[in-house]
């Protein structure tokens, strides 16, 4: 019970600090939460142009010193912060595309990547999330990978939302992860190179800048193109030869009006290695159902797997079935990705 109390205590204190900062800075709640996390990880209250005022700084310092006294494991700390993020997104009425990715998806992505990179005999992984959002998917993924094996992971994230990229950076610092954060439109040119793996929960919808979309094979013949198609093409283009892309996409991605353009591009540039429906209990309705698609860029040692891994991933709570899924992934990786 002490652990529960510790997490509740951490959540309450962080919530008070974020609320204080929000009032003082007149910012969004998410922004003030990100700033509070940065203050905590830097060990000092950041003041710019006299804001927050000295009275607020004193109150914040008191709250931060109380927070530092709460003893939590890494897993508990992460959970306490993610609950604060969920609260922030509720308070700010964040749109669906920017909502935090559930931990379960990070766990599943790490399970697949662990088997893939173990089969390849690759221990150093440069990973990027081109639509990093709150950072939860990438952070959960890295945590799980490091729990499962001895991997050396270098991480980068891109997002066009300044508040979210700030939150992802401060969240990663609190978790002692070194994240290179880039505030930019991921459909535009990237500065990041030498990437082995991309992982992304892609925003779904139309991309508004037709001029940027013009150079992509997956662009629509007329009107706006699908942002998630452009992001898949852009991300895979930026990977090393043989690099892996793991994308969370709508389950019906290959059944839409623009699916033909996506499929045509895929045939010439990537191998479709797996399409797995995520557990149904993660989604409110059948229409909202998403899948994880695993693509591999041509080049290097890459080749089309003999059997594309397909099916539905069981709920993680169903231990026996989930263990069966893990074994299936392991066999598939060993049979197809030997280094």
N, C-alpha and C positions, 0 to 999 in steps of 0.2 A: 504493500500500500504506500510505503514511503516514496517509491519510484513514481507512482501515480501522482502523489502530492507534489513531488519535485517538478514533474512536467507541467502540472496545473499552475504551480507557483511561477515557473519560468514563463509560461504563456501569459499569465496575468500581468507580470511585471513588464514584459516586452510590449504587451498591448497598451499598458499605461504610458510607457515611454513614447510609443508611436503616436498615441492620441495627443500627448503633450506637444510633440514636435509638429504634428499636423496643425494644431491651433496656432502655434507660434509662427509657422512658415506659410500658413494658408495653402498647403500643398494637398495632393491626393493622399489618401491613407496609405496606399501602396508605396508611394514615394517616401513618406515619412518612416515607414517600416524599413525600407531599404537603407535609408540614412541611419536609422537606429542600429541596424546590423553592422554597417560600416563603422560607426562610432564604437560599437562594442569590440569589433575585431581590431581597430586601431588603438583602443584604450584611451580615446579622448573625444570630446564633443566638438564636432566641426562647426565653426562659426564663420559666416560670410556676411559682410556689410551689416554687422551688429545683430544678425538673426541666426539662431534664437537669442533672445535677450539674456542678460546675466542671471536673472531670477530663474528662468527656464533651465539654463545651463546647470545651475546648482541642483535643481530638482532632478534633472536627467542624470547627473553624476551620482546622485544618491541611488536612483533606480538601477543604474548600470552596476554599481558596486554590489547591490543586492542580487542582481542577476548573476554576477560572477561567482557568488557564493553558492549558487544552486549546483549541486553535484549531479551531472547526467552523463550517461554513456553517449557515444557518437550517435547511436541509433535513436536514443531518446531525445537528444538535442535536435536531430533532424526532424523528428516527429513534432516536437514542440514548435519549431520554426514553420513547418508546413501548415500546421493548424492556424498559425498567425497569418500565413499567406492566404489561406482559404477565407479567413475572416476579412482580410483586406480586400479581396476580390469581391466579396459580398457587399461590403460597405461602398466600394467604388462602382458597383453594378457593372463589372467588367463583361465585355461581350464574349460569347461562347468560344470564339476562336482563340481567345487569350487566356482561357481558364487553365489552371494547373493540371498537368498530366498526372493521373494516379500512379502511385508507387508500383502497383502491380505490373504496369506496362514496362517500367524500367527494369523490374525483376525478370520479366519474360525476355526482353531484348538482351539482357546480360546473359541469360541462360543460353540463348542461341549464339551470341558472340563468343562466349566462353568455349563452347564446343568447336566453333569454326576456327578460332585462333589457336586453340590447343591442337587441333588436327593439323593446322599449318605449321605448328612449332614456332609461332611468333609471340614473343613476350613483351616487346615494346610496341605500343599502339598509339598512333596519333589520331585522335578522334575529334570530330566537329559536329555541333548541332547548329544547322543553318537557321533554325527558327526556335531559338533557345527559350523564349518566353521567361517564365519564372526560374528556369534552371532545374526544376525538379526532376525531369526525365533524365537529363545528363548526370546530375549528381547521384540520383538513385542507381543509375546504370554503373557509374564508376565505383560507388560503394560496394555494390554487389559483385562486380568483377574482382575487386581487391580482396573481398572476403573469400571468393571462390578459388583464387589462384594468385600466383606471384607475377602480376603484370605491372609493367611500368607504363603508366598512361599519361599522355600529354593532351590537354583538352583545350578546345576553343569553342566559342559560341558567337553567333551572329543574330541580331534582331534589329528591326527598324523602329521598335518602340523604345524610346530612351528610358522610360521608367522601368520597363521590364528588364532591359539589359543591365541597368543599375542594380536591380533586385537580384538578378542571377549572379552578378559579380560579388555582391556583398554576402549572399547566401553561400556561395562557394568558399569565400574567405572564412566564414564562420565554421565551415566543415573542413578547414585546412586543405582545401584543394586549390591548386594554382590554375586559374582559368584565364585564358586570353579572350577578352570580350571586345567585340566589334559592333559599334552602333552604325548599321547601314542596311540598305535594302539588299537582301540576299540574292535577288534576281540580277542586280548590278554586279560589276566586276569584283572579284575577291582578291584580297591581299594574302590570304592564307595559302600555303603550298605544302606539299609532302603530307598528304592525308591518306591514312589507311582505311579509315572507317567513318561513315557518317550515320548519325542516328537522329531522327526527327519525327515529331508529331506535327504533321503538316497542317497549316491553316487551309481551310477549304473555301473556295469561292473564286470570284473573278479578280484578275490582276488589272489594276486601273491604268497602268502606263503602257499604252500600246507600242510606243516607240522602243521601249526596253524589251518588249516581248518579240519585236520584229525579227531578231536574229536567231530565235529558237525554232527548232524543227517541230516542237509540240504546240506552237502557237495556233490559235483558232484561225480558220480561213477568213472569217469575218467577225467583227465584234471583239469583245474582250476575251482573253484566253483564261484558262483555269490556272490560278496561282500554284496549286499543288503540282500540276504537270510541269510548269516552268521550273519550279524548285527542284523537282526530281532530276530534270535534264541538267540544270545548272550544277547541282551538287555532284552528280555522277561525272560530269565533265571535269570537275576540279579534283577528283580523287586520283591517287596513283594508279598505274596500270594494275588491274586485278583487285582494285579496292572494292570494299563492301559498302553498300548503302542499305540501311534498314529504315523503312518509312512506315509510319502509322497513317493509313489512308482510309477513305470510305470503302467498305466491303464491295460496293458496286462500282469501283473505279474503272473496271474494264467494260462496263455496260452503259456508259454515258454517251452523249452525242459527240464528245471530243475524244473518245477512247481510241478511235482509229489512228489519229495522229500520234498518240502516246505509244501505241503498239508498234507502229511503223518505225518510230525512232528507236524503240527498245531493240527491235530485231537487229539493227545495224551497230548498236553501241554497247549493249549490256546483255548479260544472261539473267533470265528470271529464274532464281534458284529456289524460292519458297514463297508461298502465299498462304497465310494462316489467319483464320478468323480469331480475333481476340475473344476472351470469355464474355458470354452474353451478359453476365451480371454487372459488367462495367458500364453498360449503356442503358439509357432510359427506354429505348424502343428499338424495334427491328430496323427502322429507318436510320437510326443513329449508329448502327453497328459499324465497327471499324476492323480492319485487318492489318497485319504487319507483313509488308512485302520486302523480301530480301533480293537485292540486285547485286550483280558483280560486273565491274567494268571489264571490257575486253582487254587483253594484253597480259603480260606477266605469265604466271602459270595457270591463268583462269581458263575454264572450259565449262560448257553446259553440263550440269549434273544429269545423270541418266534418269533419275526420278525426281521431278520437282516435288519438294516437300509441301504437301497440301493438307487441308483439313481444318478442324476447329480445335482451338486450345481449350482444355478443360479448365474449370475454375480452380484456382490455387488451393482453395479450402478442401477440395476433393483430393486428398493426399495421394491415394492409390493411382487414380487416373492421371494426376499431374506427374507423378513419378514415371508412369508409362510414357507420357509425352516427352519427358526429359531423355529417357532411354532411346526413344525414336529419333530425337534430334542428334543424340550422340552417334548413333549408327549411321545416320545420313551424313554427318560431318566427316566421320572416319572413312566412309566409303568414297567420298567425293572431293575432299579438300586436303588430302595428305600432302604435307609440304615437300 
